[in-house]
Amino acid sequence: MIDQPAPYLLKPASVTQVMAQVLLALLPGIAAYVWWFGPAILVQLAIASATALAAEALILALRGKPLGPFLSDLSALVTAWLLALTLPPTLPWWLTVVAVLFAIVVAKHLYGGLGQNPFNPAMVGFAVVIVSYPALVSQWPGIAGPDTFASQLDAILGQRAGLDALTGATPLDHLKTALKLAEGSGSVAMVLGDATVYGHVAGKGWEWVGLGYLAGGLFLIARRIMTWHVPAAYLGAMALLAGGLWLFDSQNFASPLFHLLSGGTLLGAFFIATDPVSGSTTPRGKLIFAAGAASLAYVIRVFGGYPDGVAFGVLLMNLCVPLIDMYTQPPIFGAKAMAAAGRKGER
């Protein structure tokens, strides 16, 4: 029981506590992932986690930093999990290792380590591998449902037999390609009518994975690990853009609900764009940063050559963070009154 009068000060959460709750919040989405697409994602998470911890330990040792406090803060694991969840679950193991090494060694530690990186490390790792190996990183689980774990493991270990039966385009990529091949004779409604691909709303299985991330994100907001600004602005901007083009031409542009529940929209809104280090820090800046990242992601996924644009949207807006923060600083309490009083005195 608190028997002291207000005001009360909350004890700030440690980095380890924050990171642990982020990992916990990812579990509903991961559970849905395993249910719909098999346990391959668990193998990828294990590979990414082991690589991230080994790379973190090696770089800390080279920099002469203590291993215990930094390895136990769980930040490397958060980067590894977010990166693994943006990569295809049947990606060859060595490509996952390359992505994680680039994220931890280059994007994180070459800039000074935790709290110093100007770019989101996980998205830097993703961008490197999708630019270098676009064909491999664009192959996702087959739309017919999960294959056997043995087949998924063969794909991860580089055994290419049966790969064509195991992988395919994402629902986002499938929709874009189908509309291009139809050359005006098809429509979004016709393509989305294929229930084997799109299920009820936005990709068979993917909509439930997205809802898992939504549940985790709401948990983080309720726990005050993050504020509502970034998710609200990200989802609002995505819905506004998709809704505008959908109302303008529903034959060639999918509905806002499809875009909100497909691809990496919900993972990006609640777990990637909310990175407190590489994102904007002011309330208005968070709104601008998230709206810009979502707008870029929508443009890239609809008009660009990549299956989704969440990573590039976040990285491009990371470049703008210093400028956004400079022009969105909240006024200092009492500063306006002092300025007004000064002007009256001059008169």
PABAKE-893908 format. One record per residue (C-alpha): residue number from 1; z, y, x. Coordinates in pm, whole numbers, plus 32768, in hexadecimal, padded with zeros to 4 digits. Last residue first. Layout:
REM residues N
(NUM; (Z; Y; X));
...
***
This chain:
REM residues 347
(347; (75F6; 92BA; 82A1));
(346; (7647; 91FA; 83DD));
(345; (7790; 9187; 8340));
(344; (76D6; 90F8; 8215));
(343; (75F6; 9032; 8300));
(342; (7723; 8FAA; 83BB));
(341; (77C9; 8F3F; 8278));
(340; (768F; 8E80; 8217));
(339; (7686; 8DD6; 836C));
(338; (77F6; 8D7A; 8351));
(337; (77C1; 8CEF; 81F3));
(336; (7695; 8C23; 8269));
(335; (7754; 8B96; 8394));
(334; (7883; 8B2E; 82C4));
(333; (7843; 89B8; 82EC));
(332; (772B; 8987; 83EA));
(331; (75D7; 896B; 8342));
(330; (753B; 880D; 8332));
(329; (7442; 87C1; 844A));
(328; (72F0; 8776; 83B1));
(327; (7204; 882C; 849F));
(326; (7282; 879A; 85E8));
(325; (72B7; 8640; 8553));
(324; (714E; 862A; 84E1));
(323; (70CA; 86A0; 8634));
(322; (719D; 85A4; 86F5));
(321; (7142; 848F; 85FA));
(320; (6FC7; 84B8; 8604));
(319; (6F7A; 83A6; 8701));
(318; (7058; 82B6; 863E));
(317; (6F6D; 8302; 8518));
(316; (6E51; 8254; 85CE));
(315; (6F30; 812B; 861E));
(314; (6FA7; 8106; 84B5));
(313; (6E48; 8112; 8420));
(312; (6DC4; 8029; 852E));
(311; (6EC8; 7F21; 84DE));
(310; (6EA4; 7F37; 8363));
(309; (6D28; 7F31; 8367));
(308; (6CC4; 7DDF; 82DB));
(307; (6B9D; 7CEE; 82FA));
(306; (6AFB; 7DC2; 840B));
(305; (699B; 7E59; 83F4));
(304; (69F2; 7F96; 8339));
(303; (69A8; 8013; 81D8));
(302; (6AAF; 7F69; 8101));
(301; (6BB2; 7EF3; 8202));
(300; (6B80; 8021; 82E5));
(299; (6B91; 8123; 81CC));
(298; (6CC6; 807F; 8135));
(297; (6D7E; 806A; 8282));
(296; (6D2A; 81D6; 82D0));
(295; (6DB9; 8245; 8181));
(294; (6EEF; 816D; 81B3));
(293; (6F35; 81FD; 830D));
(292; (6F01; 8362; 8293));
(291; (6FE9; 8334; 8169));
(290; (70EE; 8297; 824D));
(289; (70E7; 83B0; 834F));
(288; (70E2; 84C6; 824A));
(287; (720A; 8436; 8189));
(286; (72CA; 83EE; 82C9));
(285; (7289; 8552; 8340));
(284; (731E; 85DE; 8201));
(283; (745F; 851D; 8241));
(282; (7460; 8561; 83BB));
(281; (7452; 8445; 84B8));
(280; (72E1; 83E9; 84CE));
(279; (7288; 828E; 8544));
(278; (728B; 81F2; 86A1));
(277; (7403; 81C4; 86BB));
(276; (7475; 8198; 8552));
(275; (7372; 8088; 8507));
(274; (7343; 80B5; 838E));
(273; (71C6; 8095; 83A2));
(272; (71F5; 7F28; 8404));
(271; (7302; 7E8E; 8325));
(270; (72FB; 7F20; 81C5));
(269; (71A0; 7FB6; 8198));
(268; (70EE; 7EDA; 8296));
(267; (7176; 7D93; 820C));
(266; (7122; 7E11; 80AC));
(265; (6FBB; 7E6E; 8106));
(264; (6F6D; 7D4F; 81F5));
(263; (6E4F; 7CB6; 8134));
(262; (6E69; 7CAB; 7FBB));
(261; (6F76; 7D17; 7EC5));
(260; (6F47; 7E92; 7ED2));
(259; (6DCC; 7E76; 7EF2));
(258; (6DA7; 7D96; 7DC2));
(257; (6E96; 7E6D; 7CF6));
(256; (6DCB; 7FA5; 7D4B));
(255; (6C93; 7F08; 7CB1));
(254; (6B68; 7E93; 7D7C));
(253; (6A3C; 7F6F; 7DC9));
(252; (68CE; 7F14; 7D92));
(251; (68A9; 7EE3; 7C1B));
(250; (69DD; 7FB8; 7BCE));
(249; (6924; 80F1; 7C3D));
(248; (69D7; 823E; 7C0B));
(247; (6B11; 81AA; 7B6F));
(246; (6B28; 80B1; 7C8D));
(245; (6AE5; 81C3; 7D8D));
(244; (6C07; 8291; 7D0B));
(243; (6CED; 8169; 7CDB));
(242; (6CB8; 80E8; 7E3E));
(241; (6D01; 823F; 7ED0));
(240; (6E30; 827D; 7DF4));
(239; (6EBA; 811C; 7E1A));
(238; (6EA5; 8128; 7F97));
(237; (6F3F; 8285; 7F9D));
(236; (705C; 8218; 7EBA));
(235; (709D; 80D7; 7F7B));
(234; (70BD; 8191; 80C5));
(233; (7176; 82BC; 8034));
(232; (7275; 81E2; 7F84));
(231; (72A0; 80F3; 80AC));
(230; (72CC; 8216; 81A5));
(229; (73B9; 82F1; 80D8));
(228; (74A4; 81EC; 8043));
(227; (759A; 81F8; 8165));
(226; (75E1; 80E6; 8262));
(225; (7704; 8005; 82C1));
(224; (77B6; 8098; 8195));
(223; (781F; 7F3B; 811B));
(222; (776E; 7F7B; 7FCF));
(221; (763B; 7FF0; 8091));
(220; (7643; 7EB4; 8167));
(219; (7664; 7DD6; 8031));
(218; (7540; 7E8C; 7F8F));
(217; (7470; 7E34; 80C2));
(216; (74D1; 7CC6; 80B2));
(215; (746F; 7CAE; 7F43));
(214; (7323; 7D5B; 7F8A));
(213; (72E3; 7C6F; 80B0));
(212; (7310; 7B49; 7FC3));
(211; (722B; 7BF4; 7EC8));
(210; (7120; 7C01; 7FD5));
(209; (7143; 7A8D; 8018));
(208; (7122; 7A54; 7EA3));
(207; (6FE2; 7B24; 7E94));
(206; (6F5D; 7A67; 7FC1));
(205; (6F71; 7918; 7F0F));
(204; (6E1A; 792C; 7E71));
(203; (6D96; 7A84; 7EC3));
(202; (6DD1; 7BC5; 7E05));
(201; (6E1E; 7B9C; 7C96));
(200; (6E36; 7A48; 7BED));
(199; (6DA2; 7958; 7CE9));
(198; (6CA4; 7A05; 7DC3));
(197; (6BEE; 78F4; 7E7D));
(196; (6BF7; 77C3; 7D9D));
(195; (6C04; 78AF; 7C71));
(194; (6AA3; 7929; 7CAF));
(193; (6A9D; 7A44; 7BAF));
(192; (6AE9; 7B39; 7CC8));
(191; (697C; 7B28; 7D32));
(190; (68F4; 7B66; 7BD3));
(189; (69EE; 7C7F; 7B8F));
(188; (6999; 7D29; 7CD9));
(187; (682B; 7D32; 7C7B));
(186; (66E7; 7C87; 7CD9));
(185; (6579; 7CF0; 7CD1));
(184; (65AC; 7E1D; 7DB1));
(183; (6557; 7D75; 7EFA));
(182; (6603; 7C29; 7EA1));
(181; (6634; 7BE2; 8014));
(180; (66F2; 7D28; 803F));
(179; (67D2; 7CE7; 7F12));
(178; (6821; 7B87; 7F8E));
(177; (6875; 7C08; 80EC));
(176; (696B; 7D0C; 806D));
(175; (6A13; 7C18; 7F7E));
(174; (6A30; 7B06; 8088));
(173; (6ABC; 7BFC; 8185));
(172; (6BD2; 7C67; 8097));
(171; (6C10; 7B01; 8026));
(170; (6C34; 7AA1; 8196));
(169; (6B15; 79E5; 8236));
(168; (6B1F; 7874; 8284));
(167; (6BE2; 7762; 8332));
(166; (6C33; 75F3; 831B));
(165; (6AEA; 7551; 82C5));
(164; (6A38; 760B; 83DB));
(163; (6B4A; 75AB; 84D0));
(162; (6B27; 7435; 8497));
(161; (6B07; 73EE; 8609));
(160; (6B61; 7527; 86CF));
(159; (6C8B; 7498; 8788));
(158; (6D14; 75DA; 881B));
(157; (6E88; 7599; 87F9));
(156; (6E9F; 767A; 86C7));
(155; (6D78; 75CB; 8621));
(154; (6E0B; 7474; 8665));
(153; (6F59; 74E8; 85D7));
(152; (6EB0; 7550; 8493));
(151; (6E07; 73FF; 847A));
(150; (6F51; 7349; 84B8));
(149; (7001; 7426; 83B9));
(148; (6F0D; 73B2; 82B1));
(147; (6E36; 74B7; 820B));
(146; (6EC3; 75C5; 812D));
(145; (6DF6; 763A; 8004));
(144; (6C86; 764E; 7FA7));
(143; (6C6A; 77AD; 8031));
(142; (6C72; 7732; 8196));
(141; (6D71; 77D6; 8278));
(140; (6CF6; 790A; 8337));
(139; (6BDF; 7945; 8433));
(138; (6BB7; 7AB9; 8486));
(137; (6C84; 7AA3; 85C6));
(136; (6B98; 799E; 865A));
(135; (6A5B; 7A64; 860D));
(134; (6AE8; 7BB4; 867C));
(133; (6B53; 7B39; 87D7));
(132; (6B7B; 7C6E; 88B3));
(131; (6B9A; 7D74; 879F));
(130; (6C75; 7C8F; 86CC));
(129; (6D45; 7C30; 87FE));
(128; (6D8F; 7D91; 8877));
(127; (6DCB; 7E20; 871B));
(126; (6ED1; 7D17; 86CC));
(125; (6F92; 7D5B; 880C));
(124; (6F89; 7ED1; 87CA));
(123; (6FFA; 7E8F; 8665));
(122; (712D; 7DD2; 86DF));
(121; (7184; 7EE2; 87DB));
(120; (7176; 8005; 86E0));
(119; (7104; 8126; 87B8));
(118; (71CF; 823D; 885A));
(117; (72BF; 8144; 8902));
(116; (7407; 81D8; 897D));
(115; (750C; 8148; 8890));
(114; (7513; 7FEF; 8930));
(113; (7468; 7FE8; 8A82));
(112; (73F2; 80FB; 8B6B));
(111; (7282; 812D; 8B19));
(110; (7212; 8007; 8BF0));
(109; (731D; 7F3D; 8B3A));
(108; (72A2; 7F4F; 89D3));
(107; (7127; 7F64; 89B1));
(106; (70D9; 7EC0; 8B00));
(105; (71D6; 7DA9; 8B36));
(104; (724C; 7D5E; 89D5));
(103; (710F; 7D95; 8907));
(102; (701E; 7D1C; 8A13));
(101; (70EA; 7BE2; 8A4B));
(100; (70FC; 7BA6; 88D2));
(99; (6F82; 7BBF; 88A5));
(98; (6F37; 7AE2; 89D3));
(97; (702F; 79D8; 895D));
(96; (6F95; 79D7; 8800));
(95; (6E3F; 79AA; 88A4));
(94; (6EC3; 7885; 896F));
(93; (6F42; 77D5; 883A));
(92; (6DF0; 77C0; 878B));
(91; (6E06; 7873; 8639));
(90; (6E5F; 7789; 851A));
(89; (6F58; 7879; 847B));
(88; (6E5D; 799A; 8485));
(87; (6F06; 7AC9; 8524));
(86; (6FC5; 7BD7; 8467));
(85; (70F8; 7AFB; 8436));
(84; (7102; 7AA5; 85A9));
(83; (710B; 7C16; 8604));
(82; (7226; 7C64; 8516));
(81; (72E8; 7B37; 8595));
(80; (72B9; 7B8B; 8706));
(79; (7315; 7CF9; 86DB));
(78; (744E; 7C99; 8619));
(77; (74A4; 7B95; 8723));
(76; (7486; 7C96; 8839));
(75; (7571; 7D80; 877B));
(74; (7678; 7C6C; 8755));
(73; (7789; 7D3B; 8807));
(72; (77F3; 7BFD; 88C0));
(71; (76E3; 7C12; 89C8));
(70; (773A; 7D7B; 8A15));
(69; (78B3; 7D52; 8A34));
(68; (789F; 7C0A; 8AFB));
(67; (7785; 7C52; 8BF1));
(66; (781D; 7D6F; 8CB9));
(65; (770C; 7E57; 8D42));
(64; (7680; 7E44; 8EA3));
(63; (7521; 7EA0; 8E36));
(62; (7494; 7D52; 8EAF));
(61; (75AE; 7C9A; 8DFC));
(60; (756D; 7D5C; 8CBB));
(59; (73FA; 7D0B; 8CD8));
(58; (743A; 7B96; 8CFF));
(57; (753D; 7B87; 8BE9));
(56; (745C; 7C40; 8AF3));
(55; (7334; 7B62; 8B4A));
(54; (7402; 7A26; 8B15));
(53; (7495; 7AAA; 89CC));
(52; (733E; 7B11; 894A));
(51; (7298; 79CA; 89AF));
(50; (73A5; 78F6; 8908));
(49; (7396; 79C7; 87CA));
(48; (7218; 79C5; 87B7));
(47; (7202; 784D; 87E7));
(46; (7318; 780D; 86E7));
(45; (727C; 78FB; 85E9));
(44; (7129; 7855; 861C));
(43; (71C2; 76FF; 85E1));
(42; (726C; 777F; 84A5));
(41; (711D; 780E; 8432));
(40; (7088; 76B1; 8449));
(39; (717E; 7635; 833E));
(38; (7089; 762C; 821B));
(37; (6FBA; 7735; 816D));
(36; (7055; 7765; 8015));
(35; (71BE; 76F7; 8047));
(34; (71CC; 7763; 81B4));
(33; (7158; 78C3; 8162));
(32; (7245; 78D9; 8037));
(31; (7367; 7885; 8122));
(30; (72E9; 7981; 8220));
(29; (72E1; 7A93; 8119));
(28; (7443; 7A42; 80A9));
(27; (74B9; 7A30; 8218));
(26; (7441; 7B88; 8287));
(25; (757C; 7C33; 8204));
(24; (7656; 7B5C; 82E6));
(23; (7590; 7BCA; 8418));
(22; (75BD; 7D35; 83AF));
(21; (7730; 7CF5; 8376));
(20; (7756; 7C68; 84D4));
(19; (769D; 7D93; 8567));
(18; (778A; 7E89; 84C5));
(17; (78C2; 7DC9; 852E));
(16; (7843; 7DA4; 8694));
(15; (77EF; 7F15; 86AC));
(14; (7951; 7F68; 863E));
(13; (799C; 7FF1; 84E5));
(12; (7A32; 814E; 84D2));
(11; (7B9B; 8160; 8453));
(10; (7B8D; 8224; 8311));
(9; (7C4A; 836B; 8302));
(8; (7D1A; 83C3; 81D1));
(7; (7D55; 8520; 814C));
(6; (7E2E; 84E5; 8087));
(5; (7FA2; 849D; 805B));
(4; (804F; 8376; 8108));
(3; (80D6; 8247; 804D));
(2; (7FAA; 8162; 807A));
(1; (8000; 8000; 8000));
***
